[in-house]
Amino acid sequence: MSPRAGQAGHPARTLAFVESPVQLLNVLEWAHLHGLRDGAGPTHRTATPPTATPPTATDPTATPRTAPGAADRSGPAEPPGPAGAQLTGGPSTGSSAASGPSTGSSAASGPSAGFSAASGPAGGPSADAELTVVVLSPTDPMTRGQLRRMADLARDEGHRVRWEEARGGTTAPFHTIGGLAGPLRRADRIVMGDPFSRYVQLLLTITRAHDLVVVDDGTATMEFVAQLARGERLVRWHRKGGRPGPRDLLFAPVSSSARRRLTPSDRRRVEVFSSMPVTEIPDGVTVTANDFAWTRARFGPPRITQSADLVGTSLVETGVVDGDRYLEAVRNLAKAHGATRYFAHRRESTEKLHRLAVETGLEIVRPDLPLELIARRGPIGRTILSFPSTVVHTLPLALAGTGVRVAVCDIDPTWLTDTASPRAQGFLSGVTGTARDVHRLAAVSLA
């Protein structure tokens, strides 16, 4: 099915399900490539960038600052009303555990220009927009904050956004699934960012769509394609090797059904839209390259500084890497390469970031948008240092032609925890190895 194909008499009805800011970014990249946009066209708005004060040596517990240039427009307010209500603009609700992180700026939390409480952005999408983005909102405040800002960008591009409080209590899943049942049955195409998500797998059992698209969810995309090619059950790489728990066994029939639906057939087309190196391509799966054309057209070029920036990882939080070893690696890496800023992953704990600030002297930055957008807007260091993660594949694409060098530091096997998956070392080595081959990145060793 072509990107614009649908039933006779109406444009293709596409539902995109996202649970993270990066997934939503890659949905926008996919839509840009295929020309999906509401007839009203994009509505770009601007706002004064935040001017928050970074933590200081005398006050390391201060709120880590929002990345410079991170919010080029006012972020959408927390979705009002019951779960499933369309996310609209209006005054920000501020910062709380429920509503997301503080940006430290009135500009980022003030009224969103061009919005009306009932209809969204002025001149924005109509009821028959080709693409509707459904945000299955997580509970993590940092993720929610970034998702709200990415939802704003999606509206700027002329797409509808539907915010679901999918995890807002014991009855939330029933309300979410019930409210989405009708649109799922009517959809011609389903776009998803995380095929490992139990939520997404459950929703796949309802849809009748014959066109399924998986957009990048980072390095997990590599594992998904490989598992699909080998006919294996869908298991996240950092959990592989462990015994299935009771919940895994209970959900096994749904997961198996989702895997079958994600297998191409005469009646079903499956596309993978990815910037990651995909080597094991399942029969019938179409792989489309994501070169971050939308990001490069929409933002930048950035101002380049003479220092180095370091990108954080949540490998400690996921139980893969020991916290003390990680701290030592960051300290040595920053010292050896003159790094001054540390861009935190949205899932890194406040306690770990506080310790990093105190013991390394690095300026901790918590971006309010995905790092690809932050880096493209700048300012950004001439060298970006990273551990194995998605950004060693995506940043060279987003920053193509800017002269910024992306360098990767391998994870030493001695840094792994006793409980790390047996698959962890091989997977992480594959992430860095393929990035060097594809993008010719320089390997970085600790001093």
C-alpha positions as CSV (number, residue, x, y, z in Angstrom):
1,M,0.0,0.0,0.0
2,S,1.4,3.4,-0.9
3,P,1.8,6.0,1.8
4,R,-1.3,7.8,0.7
5,A,-3.5,4.9,-0.3
6,G,-6.7,4.3,1.5
7,Q,-10.3,3.2,0.8
8,A,-11.9,5.0,-2.1
9,G,-13.5,8.3,-1.0
10,H,-11.2,9.1,1.9
11,P,-7.5,9.6,2.6
12,A,-5.6,6.8,4.3
13,R,-6.5,6.8,8.0
14,T,-3.2,6.4,9.9
15,L,-2.9,5.9,13.6
16,A,0.5,6.3,15.2
17,F,1.1,5.0,18.7
18,V,4.0,6.5,20.6
19,E,5.2,6.1,24.2
20,S,8.5,8.1,24.1
21,P,9.7,11.4,22.6
22,V,12.1,9.6,20.2
23,Q,9.3,7.5,18.9
24,L,7.2,10.6,18.2
25,L,10.3,12.3,16.5
26,N,10.6,9.3,14.2
27,V,6.9,9.3,13.4
28,L,7.4,12.9,12.2
29,E,10.4,11.9,10.2
30,W,8.4,9.1,8.6
31,A,5.4,11.4,7.8
32,H,7.8,14.0,6.3
33,L,9.3,11.4,4.0
34,H,5.9,10.2,2.8
35,G,4.4,13.7,2.6
36,L,1.7,13.0,5.1
37,R,0.3,16.3,6.2
38,D,-3.1,17.9,6.8
39,G,-4.3,20.1,4.0
40,A,-4.1,23.2,6.3
41,G,-0.3,22.8,6.3
42,P,2.2,23.4,9.1
43,T,1.7,26.2,11.6
44,H,5.1,27.3,13.0
45,R,5.2,29.3,16.2
46,T,8.1,30.7,18.1
47,A,8.7,31.6,21.7
48,T,11.5,33.0,23.7
49,P,14.0,30.2,24.6
50,P,14.3,29.4,28.3
51,T,17.0,31.1,30.4
52,A,17.2,28.8,33.4
53,T,20.2,28.9,35.7
54,P,22.4,25.8,35.7
55,P,23.4,24.0,38.9
56,T,26.5,25.5,40.5
57,A,29.4,24.0,42.5
58,T,27.9,25.6,45.6
59,D,24.5,24.3,44.9
60,P,24.8,20.9,43.1
61,T,21.2,20.0,44.1
62,A,19.7,22.7,42.0
63,T,17.4,21.6,39.3
64,P,19.5,20.7,36.2
65,R,18.9,23.3,33.6
66,T,17.0,22.8,30.4
67,A,19.2,22.5,27.3
68,P,19.9,25.8,25.6
69,G,17.5,26.2,22.7
70,A,15.6,23.2,23.8
71,A,12.2,24.8,23.6
72,D,11.8,26.9,20.5
73,R,8.1,27.2,21.2
74,S,5.8,27.0,24.2
75,G,5.2,23.5,25.3
76,P,1.6,22.2,25.3
77,A,-0.1,22.1,28.6
78,E,-1.0,18.9,30.4
79,P,-4.0,17.4,28.7
80,P,-7.2,18.5,30.4
81,G,-10.2,16.5,31.0
82,P,-10.6,12.7,30.9
83,A,-8.2,10.2,29.4
84,G,-8.4,10.3,25.6
85,A,-9.2,14.0,25.3
86,Q,-7.3,15.7,22.5
87,L,-4.2,17.5,23.8
88,T,-4.7,21.2,23.4
89,G,-2.8,24.3,24.2
90,G,-3.2,26.8,27.0
91,P,-1.4,27.9,30.1
92,S,1.1,25.4,31.4
93,T,0.3,23.6,34.6
94,G,3.9,24.1,35.8
95,S,6.2,21.5,37.2
96,S,5.1,18.6,39.4
97,A,5.7,14.9,39.5
98,A,2.5,14.5,37.6
99,S,2.9,17.1,35.0
100,G,6.6,16.8,34.1
101,P,9.9,18.5,34.8
102,S,10.4,22.2,35.3
103,T,12.0,24.0,32.4
104,G,13.0,26.8,34.7
105,S,11.6,29.3,32.2
106,S,8.4,31.3,32.1
107,A,8.7,31.3,28.3
108,A,8.5,27.6,28.1
109,S,5.5,27.4,30.4
110,G,3.5,30.4,29.3
111,P,0.4,30.4,27.1
112,S,1.0,28.7,23.7
113,A,0.5,31.2,20.9
114,G,-1.9,30.2,18.1
115,F,-3.9,27.8,20.2
116,S,-7.6,27.7,21.1
117,A,-8.9,25.6,23.9
118,A,-11.3,23.7,21.7
119,S,-9.6,23.3,18.3
120,G,-5.8,23.2,18.9
121,P,-3.5,25.3,16.8
122,A,-5.0,28.1,14.7
123,G,-5.2,26.9,11.1
124,G,-4.2,23.4,12.3
125,P,-5.5,20.0,11.4
126,S,-9.1,19.3,10.5
127,A,-11.1,16.3,11.5
128,D,-10.0,14.3,8.4
129,A,-6.3,14.7,9.0
130,E,-4.3,11.9,7.4
131,L,-2.2,11.2,10.5
132,T,-3.4,11.0,14.1
133,V,-0.7,10.6,16.7
134,V,-1.9,8.7,19.8
135,V,0.4,9.3,22.9
136,L,0.1,6.4,25.3
137,S,1.4,8.6,28.1
138,P,3.9,7.1,30.6
139,T,4.2,8.2,34.2
140,D,7.8,9.3,34.2
141,P,7.8,13.1,34.5
142,M,10.8,13.7,32.3
143,T,9.3,11.6,29.5
144,R,6.0,13.3,29.9
145,G,7.6,16.7,29.6
146,Q,9.4,15.8,26.4
147,L,6.3,14.2,24.9
148,R,4.3,17.3,25.5
149,R,6.8,19.4,23.6
150,M,7.0,16.8,20.8
151,A,3.2,16.8,20.6
152,D,3.4,20.6,20.0
153,L,5.8,20.0,17.1
154,A,3.5,17.4,15.7
155,R,0.7,19.9,15.6
156,D,3.0,22.5,14.1
157,E,3.3,20.0,11.2
158,G,-0.4,19.8,10.8
159,H,-1.1,16.4,12.5
160,R,-3.7,15.6,15.1
161,V,-2.6,14.5,18.5
162,R,-4.6,12.4,21.0
163,W,-3.2,12.2,24.5
164,E,-4.2,9.0,26.4
165,E,-3.5,8.7,30.2
166,A,-2.9,5.1,29.5
167,R,-1.3,4.4,32.8
168,G,-3.3,6.8,35.0
169,G,-4.7,4.2,37.4
170,T,-6.1,0.7,37.5
171,T,-9.0,1.5,35.2
172,A,-7.0,3.6,32.7
173,P,-6.2,0.7,30.3
174,F,-9.8,-0.2,30.0
175,H,-10.8,3.4,29.2
176,T,-7.9,3.7,26.7
177,I,-8.5,0.5,24.8
178,G,-12.3,1.1,24.8
179,G,-11.9,4.6,23.5
180,L,-9.4,3.5,20.7
181,A,-11.3,0.4,19.6
182,G,-13.4,2.3,16.9
183,P,-10.5,4.2,15.4
184,L,-8.3,1.1,15.4
185,R,-11.0,-0.8,13.4
186,R,-11.3,2.0,10.9
187,A,-7.6,2.7,10.5
188,D,-6.0,1.7,7.2
189,R,-2.5,2.0,8.6
190,I,-0.9,1.5,12.0
191,V,2.4,3.1,12.9
192,M,4.1,2.1,16.1
193,G,7.3,3.0,17.9
194,D,7.7,0.1,20.2
195,P,6.6,-3.4,19.0
196,F,7.8,-4.8,22.4
197,S,5.3,-2.7,24.3
198,R,2.5,-4.8,25.8
199,Y,0.1,-1.9,25.2
200,V,0.9,-1.8,21.5
201,Q,0.8,-5.6,21.2
202,L,-2.7,-5.6,22.8
203,L,-3.9,-2.8,20.4
204,L,-2.6,-4.8,17.4
205,T,-5.1,-7.5,18.2
206,I,-8.0,-5.1,17.6
207,T,-6.9,-3.4,14.3
208,R,-7.9,-4.6,10.8
209,A,-5.2,-2.5,9.1
210,H,-3.3,-4.2,6.4
211,D,-0.4,-1.7,6.5
212,L,1.9,-1.8,9.6
213,V,4.9,0.5,10.1
214,V,7.5,0.2,12.8
215,V,9.5,3.4,13.3
216,D,12.8,3.6,15.2
217,D,12.7,3.2,19.0
218,G,16.5,3.3,19.2
219,T,18.7,0.2,19.4
220,A,15.6,-1.9,20.2
221,T,14.7,-1.8,16.5
222,M,17.8,-3.8,15.6
223,E,16.7,-6.5,18.1
224,F,13.1,-6.5,16.9
225,V,14.0,-7.0,13.3
226,A,16.5,-9.8,14.2
227,Q,13.9,-11.6,16.4
228,L,11.2,-11.3,13.7
229,A,13.6,-12.7,11.1
230,R,14.4,-15.7,13.4
231,G,10.8,-16.3,14.4
232,E,11.6,-15.7,18.0
233,R,9.3,-14.3,20.7
234,L,9.6,-10.6,21.1
235,V,11.8,-9.9,24.2
236,R,13.8,-6.7,24.9
237,W,17.5,-7.2,24.6
238,H,18.4,-6.4,28.3
239,R,15.8,-9.0,29.5
240,K,16.9,-11.8,27.0
241,G,18.3,-14.9,28.6
242,G,16.2,-14.7,31.8
243,R,13.3,-17.0,32.6
244,P,9.8,-15.6,31.7
245,G,7.9,-14.3,34.7
246,P,4.2,-14.9,35.6
247,R,3.2,-11.8,33.7
248,D,5.2,-12.8,30.6
249,L,3.5,-16.2,30.6
250,L,0.0,-14.6,31.1
251,F,0.7,-12.2,28.2
252,A,2.3,-14.8,25.9
253,P,-0.8,-15.4,23.7
254,V,-1.1,-11.6,23.0
255,S,2.6,-11.3,22.3
256,S,2.5,-14.3,19.9
257,S,-0.5,-12.8,18.1
258,A,1.3,-9.5,17.7
259,R,4.3,-11.2,16.3
260,R,2.1,-13.0,13.7
261,R,0.5,-9.7,12.7
262,L,3.9,-8.1,12.3
263,T,4.9,-10.9,9.9
264,P,4.3,-9.8,6.3
265,S,1.8,-11.8,4.2
266,D,-0.2,-11.5,1.0
267,R,-2.7,-9.4,2.9
268,R,-0.4,-7.4,5.2
269,R,2.5,-5.1,4.4
270,V,5.1,-4.4,7.1
271,E,7.6,-1.5,6.9
272,V,10.5,-0.8,9.2
273,F,11.6,2.9,9.1
274,S,15.0,3.1,10.8
275,S,18.3,4.9,11.0
276,M,19.9,1.8,12.6
277,P,21.9,-0.9,10.7
278,V,19.4,-3.6,9.9
279,T,21.2,-6.8,8.7
280,E,18.7,-9.6,9.3
281,I,15.8,-8.5,7.2
282,P,12.7,-10.8,7.4
283,D,11.2,-12.0,4.2
284,G,8.7,-9.5,2.9
285,V,9.6,-6.6,5.2
286,T,10.3,-3.3,3.6
287,V,13.2,-1.3,5.2
288,T,13.2,2.4,4.7
289,A,16.1,4.6,5.7
290,N,15.6,7.4,8.2
291,D,18.2,10.1,7.5
292,F,16.6,12.8,9.7
293,A,15.6,14.9,6.8
294,W,12.8,16.6,8.7
295,T,15.1,17.5,11.6
296,R,17.8,18.9,9.3
297,A,15.2,21.0,7.4
298,R,13.4,22.2,10.5
299,F,16.3,23.1,12.8
300,G,19.8,24.5,12.6
301,P,22.5,24.6,11.6
302,P,23.8,24.8,15.1
303,R,26.4,27.0,16.6
304,I,29.5,24.9,17.4
305,T,31.5,25.4,20.6
306,Q,35.1,24.4,21.1
307,S,34.4,22.1,24.0
308,A,33.1,18.5,24.2
309,D,29.7,17.3,25.4
310,L,29.0,14.0,27.0
311,V,25.8,12.0,26.4
312,G,24.5,10.0,29.4
313,T,22.9,6.6,29.4
314,S,20.3,4.8,31.5
315,L,22.3,1.5,31.5
316,V,22.7,1.9,35.3
317,E,18.9,2.3,35.8
318,T,18.2,-0.8,33.7
319,G,20.5,-2.9,35.8
320,V,23.1,-3.5,33.1
321,V,26.1,-1.4,34.3
322,D,27.4,-0.9,37.8
323,G,26.8,2.6,39.2
324,D,30.3,3.1,40.6
325,R,32.0,1.9,37.5
326,Y,29.8,4.2,35.4
327,L,30.7,7.2,37.5
328,E,34.4,6.4,37.2
329,A,34.1,6.1,33.4
330,V,32.3,9.4,33.1
331,R,34.9,11.1,35.3
332,N,37.8,9.8,33.3
333,L,36.2,10.3,29.9
334,A,35.3,14.0,30.7
335,K,38.8,14.6,32.0
336,A,40.5,13.1,29.0
337,H,38.5,14.9,26.4
338,G,37.7,18.2,28.1
339,A,33.9,17.6,28.4
340,T,32.0,20.3,30.2
341,R,28.4,19.3,29.8
342,Y,26.5,16.1,30.5
343,F,23.3,15.6,28.6
344,A,21.2,13.3,30.8
345,H,19.1,10.5,29.5
346,R,15.4,11.1,30.4
347,R,15.4,7.9,32.5
348,E,18.5,8.7,34.6
349,S,17.7,9.1,38.3
350,T,18.0,12.4,40.1
351,E,20.3,10.7,42.7
352,K,22.8,9.5,40.1
353,L,22.8,12.9,38.3
354,H,23.4,14.7,41.6
355,R,26.4,12.5,42.4
356,L,27.8,13.0,38.9
357,A,27.5,16.8,39.3
358,V,29.3,16.8,42.7
359,E,32.0,14.3,41.8
360,T,32.8,15.3,38.2
361,G,32.1,19.0,38.1
362,L,30.1,18.5,34.9
363,E,27.2,20.7,34.1
364,I,24.1,18.5,34.1
365,V,21.6,19.3,31.3
366,R,18.2,17.6,31.2
367,P,16.9,18.3,27.6
368,D,13.2,18.9,27.1
369,L,13.4,17.5,23.6
370,P,15.2,14.5,22.0
371,L,18.9,15.1,21.8
372,E,18.9,15.0,18.0
373,L,16.8,18.2,18.0
374,I,18.8,19.8,20.8
375,A,22.1,19.2,19.0
376,R,20.7,20.4,15.7
377,R,19.6,23.7,17.2
378,G,22.7,24.2,19.2
379,P,24.9,25.3,20.7
380,I,26.6,21.9,20.7
381,G,30.2,20.8,21.4
382,R,32.6,20.2,18.5
383,T,33.0,16.7,19.9
384,I,30.1,14.6,21.3
385,L,31.1,11.6,23.5
386,S,28.7,8.8,24.0
387,F,28.4,5.3,25.4
388,P,26.7,2.6,23.3
389,S,23.2,4.0,22.5
390,T,21.0,5.1,19.7
391,V,22.7,8.5,19.4
392,V,25.9,7.1,18.0
393,H,23.8,6.2,14.9
394,T,21.4,9.1,14.9
395,L,23.5,12.2,15.7
396,P,25.9,11.8,12.7
397,L,22.8,11.9,10.5
398,A,21.1,14.8,12.3
399,L,24.4,16.8,12.3
400,A,25.6,15.9,8.8
401,G,27.7,18.6,7.3
402,T,28.2,20.5,10.6
403,G,31.7,19.3,11.3
404,V,30.7,17.8,14.7
405,R,32.5,14.6,15.6
406,V,30.7,11.9,17.5
407,A,32.9,9.5,19.4
408,V,31.8,6.3,21.3
409,C,33.2,4.7,24.4
410,D,32.7,0.9,24.6
411,I,31.4,-0.7,27.7
412,D,34.1,-2.7,29.4
413,P,32.8,-6.2,30.4
414,T,34.0,-5.5,34.0
415,W,31.4,-2.7,34.3
416,L,28.5,-5.1,33.9
417,T,26.4,-6.1,36.9
418,D,26.0,-9.7,38.0
419,T,22.4,-9.6,37.0
420,A,23.0,-8.2,33.5
421,S,21.6,-10.3,30.7
422,P,24.1,-12.7,29.1
423,R,23.2,-11.0,25.8
424,A,24.2,-7.5,27.1
425,Q,27.9,-7.4,26.2
426,G,27.4,-8.7,22.7
427,F,24.5,-6.4,22.0
428,L,26.3,-3.3,23.2
429,S,29.4,-4.2,21.3
430,G,27.3,-4.6,18.2
431,V,25.8,-1.1,18.7
432,T,29.2,0.6,18.7
433,G,30.8,-1.7,16.1
434,T,28.1,-1.1,13.5
435,A,28.1,2.6,14.1
436,R,31.8,2.8,13.5
437,D,31.4,0.9,10.3
438,V,28.5,2.9,9.0
439,H,29.4,6.4,10.2
440,R,33.2,6.0,10.8
441,L,33.0,7.1,14.4
442,A,36.2,7.2,16.4
443,A,36.4,4.7,19.3
444,V,37.2,6.4,22.7
445,S,39.2,4.7,25.4
446,L,39.4,5.8,29.1
447,A,42.5,7.6,30.2
